[in-house]
Amino acid sequence: MSAPTPLLRTLRHGAWTIHFIQAGGVQLDGGAMFGVVPKPMWEKRIPADERNRIPLGMRCLLVEHDAGPVLIDTGAGNKETDKFYDVYGIENRGVNGRTFLEDGIAKAGFAPEDIAYVINTHLHFDHAGGNTYRSEGGEVSLSFPRARYVIQRGEFDYATSTNERTAASYFSDNFVPLQKMDRLTLVDGETEILPGIRVLPTPGHVPHHQSILLQSGGEIACFLADLVPTAAHLPLPWIMGYDVEPLVTLETKRRVLRQAMDEEWLLFFEHDALVESGRVIHDGKTYKLAESS
């Protein structure tokens, strides 16, 4: 798998400029990514390699808001071992010891110190690993030292109370330093973070997963994160084996995709290596992508 370009595209959304930043490539087991869907079906959409892994991205958003740059999710970061990156097929090494995320932010015209808010959809390592970084001396520091990091209170509690099923996805260095440095803002349920930026509870993947609604100039977009990680996951029963509450995911998808279709939301796909965004229709049988943007 070749490493994706750090900065893919810039989109005008109402009064805002939104930058799609590819924080790196990742390869995960196709069976785990599609749960009970048979391989002959899912492999038609995303072919697997010899290790049964499919190519994915870690797409983050950088929103140029009046309150300052707002970053949504942060990729895998630079703190793990070479063996870890090999297991998950992560390619994200950027310049200056950081990652593609910082490279993309620079290409958008900003520095890490400029980021005003970081919103994490949840705290799994591929979504929150870039919250912090490890220096050459081994010290862990905040990647965005002036930002407020916004997380659901329930998700923070869930991430700091792991069990045998969840511990492989939550690494304390990705989020505990935020609390120690007093840069953490915990919210409960649906909340407007800034004018036009609202977090929307979308449980199932984890109990307190949130998606991000972006409303400006009469236009509505939604960063779905792991509710619908790729465009191939639009059909309601196409749910990841990683989800801790798959039947909850099913009902959340039913609700969100119906509203997205009725209100013509533009949907952003975080893990799709090729499809950045699109709108959905229902053809009488299933939800599917109407068009790419």
N, C-alpha and C positions, 0 to 999 in steps of 0.2 A: 504493500500500500504506500503510495507516495504521499508525503505530507501536504495537507491543504494549504492554500495561500492564507496568510493571517487575516488580511482585510479583504472580504469578498465583494461587498457592495454597499452602497449608500442609498437610502430610501427617504423620500420626502413623505412625511405622514402629518397631514394638517399643517400646523405651524412648526413642527419639529423636523429635525434631521435625525434619522436613525441609521446607525452603522451596524451592519452584520459583521461580527468578528469571529473568525474560526479559531478557537483557542487550541486546536490541535485535532489530530485524528485518533480514533480509538477503534479497536476491533473486539467485539464481544461474541460469545457463542450464539449462533443463530437460533438454536432451540430455546435457549433461555430468553432471547429477545422476543420470541413469538409464542411462548407458552404452549398451549394445547393445539395450535395450528400445525398441521402436518408439514414436514419439510418440503415435499413436492409442491405445496402451495406457496409457502413464503419464499422459497428459493427462486421462483419465477420473478419476484419483485426485487430481491436483493440476494444475488448469488453468494455462496459461502466459499471460503478457501479450504485448503486441505486439512485444516484444524477445525473446520466447521464454524469459523468466525466470519462475521460480516463486517464490511467497512462502514464506520459511522463517523460523525463529526461531534464536536463540542461547541456548538454555535452560541455565542453570547451576543447580547445587544448592548449598544452604547447609545443612549438617548440624549440628545442635546436639549436639555430642559432649561427654562428660565432660572431655576434654582441651582443650576450647575449640571455637569455631566452625571448621568445615572447609568450605572452598569448593572445588567441583569445576568446573574450567574457568572462564574469565574473559571470554569474548566478544571483541569486536574492538578495544576500547580507544578512545582519543581522539587517537592520534598521527599518523594519516594525513591526506592532503589531501582537500579537498572533491571533487576529481575522482575520487579513489579510492573515496570513499563513494558517489558517483553511479554509478560503473561496477558496483559490487556491490550497489547499492540498500540500503545500510546506513543504518538510522535508529536511532540509539542515544544521541542527545545528551541528557544529563541536566542536573541543576542543578550550579552551581558549577564548570562547565567539565569535569565528569567524565561518566560515562555512566549508562545505565539500571541497570547492575550495582550501582553505588554507591547509586543511588536505592532499588533493591530491598533491598539490605543494610540501609539505614536503615529501610525499612518493616518489616523483620523485627526491628528493635530493636537493631541493632548498628552499629558504625562500622568503617571499614577497619582501624583500629588494633587492633580486637578479634580479627581473623581469626588463628587459630593455625596453620592449615595451608592451603595451596593445592595441589591435586593437578591437574596438567595431563594430560589423556588423550594429547595430543600437542601439538606446538608450532606448528601452522598459525595464521595470523593471526586466524582467527575463533574460535579456542579459547584462545589465549594472549595475544592483543593487550591484554587488560586486566590482565596481570601488572604492567605499568608504565603510567605516565601522563605526559603532557607538560603542564607548567605554562604559564601565559600567557607567561612569559619564555623558553620553549623548552627548559627543562631536563627531562630524563627522570628520573623517580624511581620507586621501588617503590610500587605501589598499596597494598600490604599490608605495611608496613615491619616488623612483628613476626612475620610468618608464615615458616614453612619451606615452600619451594616444592618439591614432590616430582615428579620426572620420571624416566622410564626413561633409564638411562645411554646406551643405544644410540640413543634418540631425540635426546638432546642432541648426541651426536656426529654424527648424521645431519643435524640442523638447522644445525650449524656447519660442514658440509662439503657445501654445496649444489652442484648442477649446473644445466644449462640447463632441465631438466625440473622441478626442485624449488624453484628460487630464488624463484619468484613467490609461494610460500606461506609462506616462512620469513623473518622480519624480525628481525635481530639485536637490535634495541632491546627486543624482547619477552622475551628470555631471557638475553642476555649480562650485563646488569646484575645479575641474580640471583646469578651466579657472582662478580662483582666485589664485591658487597656481602656475600658469604659467607652467603647465605640459601638456597642450593641444596642439596637432598638428592637424590642420584642413586641409583636402585635398579636391581637386575638381576633381571628376570623377576618371577614371582609373589611378592608380598611383602605381609605384613600391616603396614600403616602405623600403625594404632592398633587397639586391640581392636574387632573387628567391621568394620573398614574394610580391604579388601584390594584391591590392584591385580592385574589379571588380563591377561596378554599376549593381545591379540587382533589379530594382524598381518594385513596385507593392504592397508588404506588407505595406511599407511606401514609399514615393516618392524617398528617398535617401538611401534606403537599399543597403548594399554592401555585396558581398561574397568575400572569400579570396582564391586566387590561390597560391598554394605552388609548386614550380618547383625546383627540385634538381636531379642531376644525370640522366637526361633524363626522370624522372618520374614526372607526373602532378597529383596533388590532388586539390580538391576544397571543402572548408567548405561552405556549402550552406546556413546555418542559416535558416531564415524563408521563403526563396524562396521555399524550399522543406523540411519542418520541420521533417518529418518522411519518411521512405521508402514507407509507404502507400500513400503518397502524390505524388508519381511519375507520375501517369496518369495526363495529362495536365489539365483537368477540375476539378481535385480534389484540390480545393483552399480554404484556410481558410476564414471563415466569418469575421475574424479579419482584413483581408486585406482591406486597404482603397481604393485601385485601382485594383480590381480583374481582370479586363480585361487586364491591364498592366502586372499583374503577369502572366497571360496566355501566352502572347507573350514573356515575359522574359524567362519563363520555356521552351517554344518552342525553343528559340535560344540557351539557355545554355545547355539543355539536348541533343540537336542534336550535339553540339560541344563536349560535354562530351562523347557521344557515339563514334563519329568519331575519337577522339583523345585518347580514352580509359582512361579517367580520373578516378581516385579513388575519390568517393564522400563521404563526411562526413555528417552524419545526426545529428543535434544538439539536437532535441527533442525526437528522437526515444528511448524509454526506453530499447530496446533490440538490435536493429540493429545499429551498430556503423558506418559501412561504406560498400561500395560495388560499383560495376560498373553496368552500365545500358545497356540494349539492347532495341530495338523496335521490337515487334513481328508482325508488320503489322497493329496492332490496337492501341497499347498503349506502353508507356515506362514501363519497369519493371526491377526489380533487377536481374542481371545476376548471381551474386554470392555474398556472404558475405565475409568480410575480417576480 
